[in-house]
């Protein structure tokens, strides 16, 4: 089955709401422009109803036993696996990525939910050493009703990355998935509902992002905001949260450097960079972009990467022959054109791609540029698309300086067979995550997050649950 069967809508206080007289957003297939659904958008009254629901749901869920919480999360994980094909097809139709990638995303979402089913039982505090007859305890308690704001690039995983740890911590939550790709998030939430999540504990809303975030963050009900998205929007949300001294987790943009040294496994490194650069058409916050190659390998590396870019098969994500799908919306090809034109006008060399594919859909040819000047916008701004920049460097010091030059600090990658070089670079590069001869940045038991303007706080791992908790010290004499 490859038809679009999702009927995404607002979910508030246990009910999927009809369209009624609400405004709608047209959900389209980025591969051909076909309208898939009309998504109802929340009114201010809808948002107030969601706030009321999670306010009531919080004490109910907080008081729920550990066994029951774990059972809901484990049950949701099982249902996500059982329904993975439908969820993946929906995500591909809405967002464009190849079906194999959407299936992998659904699998990771299930594994992460399963991890938090166990983490419910590992909510350990501390007993401090005190004189006989006295006790001092350190406890981790839920922060309270929370708000999750999710982007469109991983429409299955991003909601789970926020909902599962919040539930494990004991919080209720309002989720706002992306309007461009709402169906897979709705299907995932249904898995939690069918696994026994009490009706008022989680609500799902859609709307004009700025209006929704302002309304919900201003409410005293919301005590925590978790956002994944761009740096400028993250800063705006932090400013809104600051007015209420509300806690935030910000997983913001990146512009990941890859330091490729002259002793790397050349063929394996080219293959790895190509695979992870074109994954999800480069619409990944940890996508390798600034490829800083030792000058002895730079020309050869650029040519090899360009060969792989030209050989890549573009097409609709449901076509098994497609190796890269379309960009998710018309804004992305326009951004690619602007950034690449600026880079070549400033002297950057185009080795492959550089243009949109004619015909329907938001397809952009995988692109490789070399020797792009530092002042070009591509060297300053996160491209969030299928473009790689091969830059030659002559020394370790120059590589470190370029890797750390920008205000981003999400992911960085190091390719070398020398252990001492790897350790030196891993210590020196400013990033929340570093991959040494690997670009796999996500693991259910490891933190995922950045430093500098790439944000703060972590998702996944025990740290993901801690992000939805506060610390309480209890002293008894």
C-alpha positions as CSV (number, residue, x, y, z in Angstrom):
1,X,0.0,0.0,0.0
2,X,1.4,3.3,-1.1
3,X,-1.6,5.6,-0.9
4,X,-1.9,8.5,1.5
5,X,-4.4,7.4,4.1
6,X,-3.5,9.6,7.1
7,X,-6.1,12.2,8.1
8,X,-4.1,14.5,10.3
9,X,-6.0,16.8,12.7
10,X,-5.9,18.4,16.1
11,X,-5.8,16.0,19.1
12,X,-7.0,17.7,22.2
13,X,-8.2,16.0,25.5
14,X,-8.5,12.6,23.9
15,X,-10.4,13.7,20.8
16,X,-9.3,14.1,17.1
17,X,-11.2,17.2,16.2
18,X,-13.0,17.8,12.9
19,X,-12.1,20.6,10.6
20,X,-15.2,22.6,11.4
21,X,-14.8,26.3,10.4
22,X,-11.1,26.3,11.1
23,X,-8.5,27.6,8.7
24,X,-6.5,24.8,6.9
25,X,-3.0,24.2,5.6
26,X,-2.7,22.2,2.4
27,X,-0.3,19.3,2.9
28,X,1.5,18.5,-0.4
29,X,3.7,15.8,-1.8
30,X,7.1,17.5,-2.6
31,X,7.8,15.0,-5.3
32,X,4.9,16.1,-7.5
33,X,3.0,18.9,-5.8
34,X,-0.1,16.8,-5.3
35,X,-2.3,17.9,-2.4
36,X,-2.5,15.1,0.2
37,X,-4.7,16.6,2.9
38,X,-6.2,19.8,4.3
39,X,-4.8,20.2,7.9
40,X,-7.0,22.0,10.3
41,X,-5.2,24.8,12.2
42,X,-5.9,25.5,15.9
43,X,-7.8,28.5,17.0
44,X,-6.9,30.4,20.2
45,X,-9.8,28.5,21.8
46,X,-8.3,25.2,20.7
47,X,-4.9,26.2,22.2
48,X,-6.6,27.1,25.5
49,X,-8.4,23.7,25.5
50,X,-5.0,22.0,25.0
51,X,-3.5,23.9,27.8
52,X,-6.4,23.0,30.1
53,X,-6.1,19.4,29.1
54,X,-2.3,19.0,29.9
55,X,-2.8,21.0,33.1
56,X,-5.3,18.3,34.2
57,X,-3.2,15.5,32.7
58,X,0.0,16.4,34.6
59,X,-1.0,15.4,38.1
60,X,-2.8,12.3,36.7
61,X,0.3,11.1,34.8
62,X,2.8,12.1,37.6
63,X,0.8,9.9,40.0
64,X,0.7,7.0,37.6
65,X,2.8,4.1,38.8
66,X,6.2,3.3,37.3
67,X,4.9,0.0,36.0
68,X,2.0,1.7,34.2
69,X,4.2,4.4,32.7
70,X,6.7,1.7,31.5
71,X,3.9,-0.4,30.0
72,X,2.5,2.6,28.0
73,X,5.9,3.4,26.6
74,X,6.8,-0.2,25.8
75,X,3.3,-0.7,24.2
76,X,3.8,2.4,22.1
77,X,7.2,1.1,20.9
78,X,5.6,-2.2,19.9
79,X,2.8,-0.5,18.0
80,X,5.2,1.8,16.2
81,X,7.1,-1.3,15.0
82,X,3.8,-3.0,14.0
83,X,2.6,0.1,12.0
84,X,6.1,1.2,10.8
85,X,5.3,0.7,7.1
86,X,2.2,2.9,7.2
87,X,4.0,5.5,9.2
88,X,7.0,5.4,6.9
89,X,4.9,5.7,3.7
90,X,3.1,8.7,5.2
91,X,6.4,10.4,6.0
92,X,7.8,9.8,2.6
93,X,4.7,11.1,0.8
94,X,4.7,14.3,3.0
95,X,8.4,15.0,3.3
96,X,10.0,13.3,0.3
97,X,12.8,11.1,1.7
98,X,13.3,7.6,0.3
99,X,11.1,5.0,1.9
100,X,14.1,3.1,3.2
101,X,15.2,6.2,5.2
102,X,11.7,6.6,6.5
103,X,11.6,3.0,7.6
104,X,14.9,3.4,9.4
105,X,13.5,6.5,11.1
106,X,10.4,4.6,12.3
107,X,12.7,1.9,13.6
108,X,14.8,4.3,15.6
109,X,11.7,6.0,17.0
110,X,10.5,2.6,18.3
111,X,13.9,1.8,19.8
112,X,14.0,5.2,21.5
113,X,10.6,4.8,23.0
114,X,11.5,1.3,24.2
115,X,14.7,2.8,25.8
116,X,12.6,5.3,27.8
117,X,10.3,2.5,28.9
118,X,13.3,1.2,30.7
119,X,14.6,4.6,31.8
120,X,11.4,5.1,33.8
121,X,12.8,2.6,36.2
122,X,16.3,4.2,36.3
123,X,15.2,7.6,37.7
124,X,17.8,7.4,40.4
125,X,18.5,10.2,42.9
126,X,21.1,10.2,45.7
127,X,21.2,9.7,49.5
128,X,23.9,12.0,51.0
129,X,26.2,11.0,53.9
130,X,24.8,12.5,57.1
131,X,25.1,11.8,60.9
132,X,23.0,9.0,62.4
133,X,19.3,9.9,62.5
134,X,19.5,12.4,59.7
135,X,18.7,12.1,56.0
136,X,19.4,14.2,52.9
137,X,18.0,13.1,49.6
138,X,18.4,14.4,46.0
139,X,15.4,13.6,43.8
140,X,14.6,14.1,40.1
141,X,11.0,15.2,39.6
142,X,9.1,16.1,36.5
143,X,9.3,19.8,35.4
144,X,5.6,19.9,34.6
145,X,3.4,20.5,31.5
146,X,5.8,20.9,28.5
147,X,5.7,22.1,24.9
148,X,7.4,20.4,22.0
149,X,8.0,22.3,18.7
150,X,9.1,19.9,15.9
151,X,10.6,20.5,12.4
152,X,9.7,18.7,9.2
153,X,13.0,17.0,8.4
154,X,12.4,13.9,10.6
155,X,8.7,14.0,11.0
156,X,8.5,10.5,12.7
157,X,11.5,10.8,15.1
158,X,11.3,14.4,16.2
159,X,8.0,14.1,18.0
160,X,9.1,10.9,19.7
161,X,12.4,12.5,20.8
162,X,10.4,14.9,22.9
163,X,7.2,13.0,23.8
164,X,8.9,9.7,25.0
165,X,11.4,11.3,27.5
166,X,8.8,13.7,28.7
167,X,6.4,10.9,29.5
168,X,9.2,8.9,31.1
169,X,10.0,11.9,33.4
170,X,6.3,12.2,34.4
171,X,5.4,15.3,32.3
172,X,2.3,16.0,30.2
173,X,2.9,17.6,26.8
174,X,1.5,19.6,24.0
175,X,3.2,18.7,20.7
176,X,3.2,20.9,17.6
177,X,4.6,18.9,14.7
178,X,5.3,20.5,11.3
179,X,2.4,21.6,9.3
180,X,4.2,20.4,6.1
181,X,4.4,16.8,7.4
182,X,1.7,16.2,10.1
183,X,0.4,12.7,9.2
184,X,3.3,10.6,10.5
185,X,3.3,12.4,13.8
186,X,-0.4,11.8,14.2
187,X,0.1,8.1,13.5
188,X,2.9,8.0,16.1
189,X,0.8,9.8,18.7
190,X,-2.0,7.3,18.0
191,X,0.4,4.5,19.0
192,X,0.8,6.1,22.4
193,X,-2.9,6.6,22.8
194,X,-3.7,3.0,21.8
195,X,-1.0,1.8,24.3
196,X,-3.0,3.4,27.1
197,X,-1.8,7.0,27.5
198,X,-4.5,8.8,29.5
199,X,-6.5,11.3,27.3
200,X,-5.5,14.6,28.8
201,X,-1.7,13.8,29.1
202,X,-0.8,14.7,25.5
203,X,-2.3,17.0,22.9
204,X,-1.3,17.7,19.3
205,X,-1.9,21.1,17.7
206,X,-1.1,22.8,14.4
207,X,-1.2,26.4,13.3
208,X,0.8,29.4,12.3
209,X,4.0,28.7,14.1
210,X,4.7,32.1,15.5
211,X,1.1,32.5,16.8
212,X,1.0,29.1,18.3
213,X,4.3,29.4,20.1
214,X,3.6,32.8,21.5
215,X,0.2,31.8,22.8
216,X,1.4,28.6,24.4
217,X,4.7,29.9,25.8
218,X,2.9,32.8,27.4
219,X,0.7,30.5,29.4
220,X,1.7,29.8,33.0
221,X,0.7,26.2,32.4
222,X,3.7,25.5,30.3
223,X,6.9,25.1,32.3
224,X,9.3,23.7,29.7
225,X,9.9,24.2,26.0
226,X,11.8,21.8,23.7
227,X,12.5,23.0,20.2
228,X,14.3,21.7,17.2
229,X,14.9,24.1,14.4
230,X,16.9,27.1,13.1
231,X,19.1,29.3,15.2
232,X,17.1,32.5,14.6
233,X,13.8,30.9,15.6
234,X,15.4,29.3,18.6
235,X,16.6,32.6,19.8
236,X,13.1,34.1,19.5
237,X,11.6,31.2,21.5
238,X,14.3,31.6,24.2
239,X,13.3,35.3,24.5
240,X,9.7,34.3,24.9
241,X,10.6,31.7,27.5
242,X,12.8,34.1,29.4
243,X,9.7,36.3,30.2
244,X,8.4,33.4,32.3
245,X,11.9,32.0,33.4
246,X,10.9,28.8,31.7
247,X,13.3,26.0,31.0
248,X,14.3,25.2,27.4
249,X,16.1,22.6,25.4
250,X,17.2,24.0,22.1
251,X,18.5,21.7,19.3
252,X,19.4,24.3,16.7
253,X,21.3,24.5,13.4
254,X,24.7,23.2,12.5
255,X,27.3,23.6,9.7
256,X,29.3,20.4,10.4
257,X,33.0,20.4,9.6
258,X,34.6,17.1,8.4
259,X,38.4,17.0,8.9
260,X,39.8,14.6,6.3
261,X,43.5,13.9,7.0
262,X,46.1,12.5,4.6
263,X,46.3,9.1,6.4
264,X,42.5,8.4,6.2
265,X,41.1,5.4,4.5
266,X,40.4,7.3,1.3
267,X,37.7,5.2,-0.4
268,X,35.8,4.5,2.8
269,X,35.9,8.2,3.7
270,X,34.5,9.3,0.3
271,X,31.8,6.7,0.5
272,X,30.8,7.7,4.1
273,X,30.7,11.4,3.4
274,X,28.6,10.8,0.2
275,X,26.1,8.6,2.1
276,X,25.6,11.0,4.9
277,X,25.7,14.2,2.9
278,X,22.9,13.1,0.5
279,X,20.9,11.4,3.3
280,X,17.5,13.2,3.5
281,X,18.7,15.4,0.6
282,X,21.1,17.1,3.1
283,X,18.2,18.3,5.2
284,X,19.8,17.1,8.4
285,X,21.2,19.3,11.2
286,X,24.3,17.1,11.5
287,X,24.8,16.8,7.8
288,X,28.6,17.0,6.8
289,X,29.0,20.2,4.9
290,X,32.4,21.8,5.2
291,X,34.8,19.0,4.1
292,X,38.3,20.2,5.3
293,X,40.7,18.0,3.3
294,X,44.4,17.9,3.7
295,X,45.9,19.6,0.7
296,X,47.6,16.4,-0.5
297,X,44.2,14.8,-1.0
298,X,41.9,17.8,-1.7
299,X,41.7,17.6,-5.5
300,X,41.3,13.9,-5.6
301,X,38.7,13.9,-2.8
302,X,36.6,16.6,-4.6
303,X,36.7,14.7,-7.8
304,X,35.7,11.5,-6.2
305,X,32.8,13.1,-4.2
306,X,31.6,14.8,-7.4
307,X,31.6,11.5,-9.3
308,X,29.3,10.0,-6.6
309,X,27.0,13.1,-6.7
310,X,26.5,12.8,-10.4
311,X,25.8,9.1,-10.2
312,X,23.1,9.5,-7.6
313,X,19.6,8.6,-8.7
314,X,17.0,11.2,-7.9
315,X,13.3,10.4,-7.8
316,X,10.1,10.1,-5.7
317,X,10.8,8.5,-2.3
318,X,8.4,5.6,-2.9
319,X,10.4,4.6,-6.1
320,X,12.8,1.8,-5.0
321,X,15.4,3.1,-7.5
322,X,15.5,6.5,-5.9
323,X,18.6,7.2,-3.8
324,X,17.6,10.8,-3.0
325,X,14.2,12.4,-2.9
326,X,13.1,16.0,-3.4
327,X,13.7,18.8,-1.1
328,X,10.8,19.1,1.4
329,X,9.3,22.4,0.2
330,X,9.8,25.1,-2.4
331,X,11.8,27.3,0.0
332,X,14.8,24.9,-0.1
333,X,15.5,24.9,-3.9
334,X,15.3,28.7,-3.8
335,X,17.8,28.8,-1.0
336,X,20.1,26.4,-2.8
337,X,20.1,28.6,-5.9
338,X,20.9,31.7,-3.9
339,X,23.7,30.2,-1.9
340,X,25.4,28.4,-4.8
341,X,25.1,31.4,-7.1
342,X,26.8,33.6,-4.4
343,X,29.6,31.0,-3.9
344,X,30.4,30.7,-7.6
345,X,30.2,34.4,-8.1
346,X,32.9,34.8,-5.4
347,X,35.2,32.3,-7.1
348,X,34.1,28.9,-5.7
349,X,34.4,26.0,-8.3
350,X,31.3,24.0,-9.1
351,X,32.3,20.3,-9.4
352,X,28.8,18.8,-9.7
353,X,25.2,19.7,-9.6
354,X,24.3,23.3,-8.9
355,X,20.8,23.4,-10.4
356,X,17.2,22.3,-9.9
357,X,16.0,19.3,-11.9
358,X,13.4,20.3,-14.5
359,X,9.8,19.1,-14.1
360,X,7.5,18.6,-11.2
361,X,8.7,18.4,-7.6
362,X,11.4,20.2,-5.6
363,X,14.4,18.2,-6.8
364,X,17.9,19.7,-6.6
365,X,20.9,18.0,-8.1
366,X,23.4,16.9,-5.5
367,X,26.1,19.6,-5.6
368,X,29.8,19.7,-4.8
369,X,31.8,22.9,-4.7
370,X,35.5,23.4,-4.1
371,X,37.6,26.3,-2.7
372,X,34.7,28.5,-1.8
373,X,35.9,31.7,-0.2
374,X,35.3,32.2,3.5
375,X,33.2,35.3,2.9
376,X,30.7,33.4,0.8
377,X,27.3,32.8,2.4
378,X,27.6,29.0,2.0
379,X,30.6,29.2,4.3
380,X,28.7,31.2,6.9
381,X,25.1,29.9,6.8
382,X,23.7,26.4,7.3
383,X,22.6,25.3,3.7
384,X,20.3,22.6,4.9
385,X,20.4,21.0,1.5
386,X,22.4,18.6,-0.8
387,X,25.6,20.7,-1.1
388,X,29.1,19.7,0.0
389,X,32.0,22.2,0.2
390,X,35.5,20.7,-0.3
391,X,38.1,23.0,1.3
392,X,41.9,22.4,1.3
393,X,43.8,22.8,4.5
394,X,47.6,22.5,5.1
395,X,47.9,21.9,8.8
396,X,46.1,20.6,11.8
397,X,46.0,24.1,13.2
398,X,44.3,25.5,10.1
399,X,41.8,22.7,10.2
400,X,40.9,23.3,13.8
401,X,40.7,27.1,13.2
402,X,38.2,26.6,10.3
403,X,36.2,24.0,12.1
404,X,35.7,26.3,15.1
405,X,35.4,29.6,13.1
406,X,31.6,29.6,13.0
407,X,29.1,30.1,15.9
408,X,27.7,26.6,15.2
409,X,28.8,23.7,17.4
410,X,26.5,20.7,16.8
411,X,28.4,17.9,15.1
412,X,31.9,17.5,13.8
413,X,33.7,14.6,12.1
414,X,37.3,13.4,11.9
415,X,38.7,11.0,9.4
416,X,42.2,9.7,10.2
417,X,43.9,6.4,11.0
418,X,46.2,8.0,13.5
419,X,44.9,7.7,17.1
420,X,46.9,10.6,18.4
421,X,45.6,12.9,15.6
422,X,42.1,11.7,16.3
423,X,42.3,12.5,20.0
424,X,43.9,15.9,19.4
425,X,41.2,16.9,17.0
426,X,38.3,15.5,19.0
427,X,39.5,17.5,22.0
428,X,40.1,20.7,20.1
429,X,36.9,20.9,17.9
430,X,34.0,22.8,19.5
431,X,31.0,20.6,19.1
432,X,28.4,18.7,21.2
433,X,29.1,15.5,19.2
434,X,32.2,14.3,17.4
435,X,32.4,11.3,15.1
436,X,35.8,9.7,14.5
437,X,35.7,7.6,11.3
438,X,31.9,7.5,11.7
439,X,29.0,9.8,11.0
440,X,26.4,8.0,13.0
441,X,25.5,10.6,15.6
442,X,22.3,9.1,17.0
443,X,22.1,6.3,19.6
444,X,19.2,5.8,21.9
445,X,21.4,5.7,25.0
446,X,23.7,8.7,24.1
447,X,23.0,12.4,24.3
448,X,22.2,14.3,21.1
449,X,22.8,18.1,21.3
450,X,25.1,21.0,20.5
451,X,27.1,23.9,22.0
452,X,27.5,27.6,21.1
453,X,24.7,28.8,19.0
454,X,23.7,25.3,18.1
455,X,21.8,25.2,21.3
456,X,21.8,23.7,24.7
457,X,20.5,20.6,26.5
458,X,20.4,17.1,25.0
459,X,17.9,14.7,23.6
460,X,18.1,10.9,23.7
461,X,19.9,8.9,26.4
462,X,19.4,9.5,30.1
463,X,20.0,13.2,29.4
464,X,16.9,13.3,27.3
465,X,14.8,12.4,30.3
466,X,16.7,14.7,32.7
467,X,15.9,17.6,30.4
468,X,12.2,17.2,31.5
469,X,13.1,17.0,35.2
470,X,14.0,19.4,38.1
471,X,16.2,18.6,41.0
472,X,14.8,18.7,44.6
473,X,16.9,18.4,47.8
474,X,15.1,17.1,50.9
475,X,16.9,17.4,54.3
476,X,15.5,15.6,57.3
477,X,16.8,16.1,60.9
